[in-house]
Amino acid sequence: MAEYKFSCPRCGQHLECAVGSIGAQIDCPSCEQSIIIPSPKVSVSKGASSAPVAEMESPPASRKMLIYVGIFGIVVGLAIVTGSYFSLGPHPAKQVEAAKPKPKPKAVPPGADSLNLSGWVKGPTPPAWVKLVRSGNAFTGYYSTNDSDWTLLRSVNVPMSASALAGLAVSAHSNGELNTTKFDNVTVGSSLFDPTDGDVGTVGIPGSATQNNGVYLVSGSGADIFGADDQFNYDYQSVSGDVTLVARVVSENCKQGYAKSGVMFRESLATNSANVHVVMSPINGVCMEARMGVAAKPGQ
């Protein structure tokens, strides 16, 4: 997926996102101000057969060409990305319009199962940072490999009480083993992270958590954090209002490729509770997922 790099118009923080997110409203992970992802400049070459070309600056000689893939995996163009530059040109067989803003995400009615909002973004693996920013019922997820340059995953509206839970979530993607994850650089707004630990749902092996000088070692089994209900270990505390939740996933010790470790906002400890999380896997990258409301269970 082609990435678009830009700077926050309020604080100058360098950010990047998928091209399709241009025009979306997000909270900057640095200044936490609401911004609109700006569109690149559009120039039209002279000539009847010319197509609009979106660009920022002329890229240097050394550059990398990536396939630009649209909705449903259809190849619609070529993206050329180099350093902090981005340009989008037409596919040889088809003229391509300039990137259009995506509509602001809408909340899905309560009762829906979990959704993978971003897909698994391949590449980043521990150690890496994950972040969730809550502003009202809007939740915005990011990841970073250096705690400086943050990549937007998705922004979504999830109806959730102002008084909620926030913390570290760990699932082995298996009831037969534990996923033992080391976290550090954990912050929950401006308050000290002082968590309570416990398993959510029916797990095969009881989980646990320890803390020493800002390093949190959290172990959890459980089939998954997905579907109509969840099974995982949660190291959490109560929060209220708009909060930014950040942690570095230092390492994951689990044989399951889709084991999950990361940060989560959750309305309650019920297995089918509304929640939003950004998680990493040992080998398959990072994703943002959410359950938009209390999921309906059989017989409900």
N, C-alpha and C positions, 0 to 999 in steps of 0.2 A: 504494500500500500504506500503511495507517494505521501511524503510528509511536507508540510508547509511551515516554514520557520518565520517568526515575526517577533516583535518586541511589544511588551505591555505599554500602551499609550500613557499610562499613569505613572509607572515606576521604572520603565525601561528594562524589566526582567526579560531575558531571552526565553522564548517558548517555542514549541513546535506542536503540530497537530496534523491529523489526516486532512487532505485537501477538501474532502467532503464536509468538514466541520466549519469551513469559512462562513462567517455570518452568524454563528451560534453565539449565544450569551453565556459567558462563563465567569467564574471568580478567579482572578489571578492568584496563583499559589504563593506569590511573594508578598504583594501588598493587600491581598484579599479583597480588592475592589472589583465591582461588577464591570466587565468590559465586553465589547463585541469583537470577535475575531475579525480583524480588518481584511478586506479583499485586496489582492495585489493590484497594481496599476494595470490598466488594460490599454493596449495600443493597437490600432488597426492599420495595417500596411495598405498602401495604395494599390488599386487593381481590383477588378470585379471578382476575381476568384479568391481573394484573400479572406482568411478567417481570423477572428479576434484572437490575440495572443496575450495571456496574462503573464506579467513579469515584474521583477523587482529591480534588478540591475543586470548588466551583462555579466555572465559568469566567467571566471577565469578559464584558461585553456584546459586545465585538468578537471574533468568532471565525470560523473557516473550517471548512466542512463538507466532508468527504471521503468517498468511497464506501469502505466496508470490504469487501474482497474475500477470500473464503475459498479453500480448496483447489480447484484446477481452475478458478479464475477465476469461481466462482459468487458473486454478490453476496448477502451474508448480513446486512448491517447498515449503519449509518452511523456513522462515527467523527467526533467533533468535537474538533479539536485547536487549542489556542490557548496560546501561550507555553509554560509548563511544565505545563499542565493536559491531562488526557485524560478523556474520558467515552465510554462505548459504550452505545448505546441500540438498541432493537429495530428491525428493518426494518419499514416500514409493513405489509407483507403477511405477515410471519412473525415469530414470537417468537424471540428469540436468547438462547441461554444465555450466562452469563458466560464470559470467555475461559478456556480450559483449558490447562494447561502442556503443552508439547511434550515427548515423550520424549527422553532423552539420545541424541545421535546415535550410531549404530553404525558400525563399520568395515565396508566392503565387502570381500569376499574378494579377495586379490591376483589380478591378471590382468585387472581391469576397465580399460576406457578411461577417459579423463578425464571428470569431471563438473563442470558449472557448478552450484555449490552454492547460490548466492544469486540467480542470474539477473542480468541487467544492471540495475543500479539507476540509473535516469536522473536527471540533474540535476548531480551533481558532475563537474566537469572540471578539468584543471590550471589554476592551481596548487591542489593539495590533498595531504593526508597520507594514507599507507596504512600499516597496521600488522598484523603477525602475531605472536601470542604462542604459544610452544610450552611445554607442560607435559606431560612424558612423551610419549605419542603423541596427545595432544589439541592441536589447532591452532585458534586463534580469530582471526578476521579482523575488522578495523575500518577505517573511513575517517573523516576529519575535514577540515573546511574551515578550521580555525583552530588545530589542535594543542591544543585545550582540550576541546571537546565531541566525543566519539567515538561513532560509530554502529556498532552491531554488525551484521556481515554474516552470519556463521555460525560455528558451532563444530563440528569434525569430528574423528573418530579416524582416524589414518592410521598404520599400522605403519611405523616408520622407525628406522634405527639411531640410537643416541645421538650418534655421530659422523657429522655430516652437513655439508651445504654451505648457506650463507645469503648472499643478496646481491640484486643488482638484475637484473631480467630485462626484455629489450626485444625485441619481434618486430614486424615491419612488416605482418604478415598478408598478405605478398606477397613472392615471391622476386625481384621485379623492381625493388624500391626499398628504401630505408633508412628506418627510423624513428629519428630522432635526438632523444634525450630528455635533458633537463637535470634532475638530482636535486640536492638539498641536504638538510641536517639528517638525514644518514644515521647511524643508530646500530645496532650489533649487540651487544646486551647492554651490558656495561660496557666492552667492549674497543674500541680504535680500529679503524675499518673500513680494512683494508689488503688490497684485493682483487687477485685475478688475473682477467684477462679472457680470454674465448674463446667461439667459436661452439659451439653444441650442435646436432647434426644437420646435414643438408645444406642450406646456405643459398645463395641466388643471388648475394648480394654479401657479401663478408667484413665482419664487424662490427669495432668497435673501442671503446676507452674511454680517456678522459683524466680527470685529476683536478687541480684547482687550488684551494687554500685551502678545501677542504670542498665544492666544487662538482664533481659528476661528470657528464661528458657521455658518454653511452653510445649507440652506434649499432648497430642490428641489422636484418637482413632476416629471411627465413624465413616459411614459409607460416602457421604458427600455433604456439601452445603449447596443444595440445589433441589429442584422439583417442588413437591408439595410440602415437604418438611425436611429438617436438617439434622445432622448428627456430627457433632464436632466438640472441641474444647474451646471455651471462651474465657479470656482473661479481661475483665471489663470493669467499668465504673459508671456511675450515674452522671449524666450531663444534662444541661438545660439550654435551650436556645441555639444560636448559631455557634458552631464549634468547628475548628480545623483539627483533624486527626492525622498524625504523621508517625511513621516508624520505618526503620531500616531493617529489612529482612537480611540478616547476616548469613545464615545458612539453614538448609533444610536437610534433615537426615531421614529419608524415606525412600523405599524402592518403587513406590507408585509414581508414575510420570505425571499424573494429574492430581497429586496431593496438593492441598491449598494452605497457604499461610499468608496472613496480611491483616488489614485493618477493616473494622466493621462498625457501622451504626445499626442498632437493632431496637425495635420498639419494646420488646419483652423477651423473656427466656422461653416462651412457647416455641415449640418446634416449627410451627407454621407462621411465625411472626413476620411482619414486614421488616425488611432489612436491606442494606446496601453495603457492598464490600468490594475492595480492591485487593486481589490476592495474587501471589506468585506461586509457580510450581517449580519443582527441582530442575526440570529440563524443558518445559513447554511454554515458558514465557509468563506473561502477566495478563490479567483480564479484570473487567469490572462487571459485576452481576448484581441483580436486585430482585426482591419479591415486592411487588407493588402494594400488597395488602395482606391480610390474613388469608392464607390459601384454604380453599374448601377441601375437606377430606371426605372419603367415601361415607355416604349416609347423611352428609350435611346438605 
